[in-house]
């Protein structure tokens, strides 16, 4: 799920905002979305559990 969000945000940045894919942008995505999601996966709801 987190990887889909990052891919969507990167696509939005390139296609809609017309901004470059730069290191600070990807660093913010990884630090703000991916790492917190992986930190404690038990607290995140799993779509397969429903």
C-alpha positions in Angstrom: 0.0 0.0 0.0 2.7 2.5 0.9 4.5 1.7 -2.4 1.3 2.5 -4.3 1.0 5.8 -2.5 4.6 6.8 -3.2 4.2 5.8 -6.9 1.0 7.9 -7.1 2.5 10.9 -5.4 5.5 10.7 -7.8 3.3 10.5 -10.8 1.2 13.4 -9.6 4.3 15.5 -9.1 5.5 14.8 -12.6 2.3 14.8 -14.6 0.2 17.4 -12.8 2.6 19.7 -11.0 5.3 19.5 -13.7 8.0 19.5 -11.1 11.2 17.4 -11.3 11.9 14.2 -9.5 14.6 15.3 -7.2 16.4 13.8 -4.2 14.7 16.0 -1.6 11.3 15.0 -2.9 12.0 11.2 -2.8 13.7 11.6 0.6 10.6 13.2 2.0 8.4 10.5 0.6 10.6 7.7 2.0 11.0 9.4 5.4 7.4 10.6 5.7 5.5 7.6 4.3 7.5 4.4 3.7 9.6 4.3 6.8 6.8 5.1 9.3 4.6 2.4 7.5 7.3 -0.2 7.9 8.2 0.8 11.5 5.3 -1.0 13.1 3.2 -2.9 10.6 0.9 -4.4 13.3 -0.7 -1.0 13.8 -1.7 -0.6 10.2 -4.9 -2.3 9.0 -4.3 -5.0 6.5 -6.7 -5.2 3.5 -6.4 -9.0 3.5 -7.8 -9.3 7.0 -11.2 -7.9 6.0 
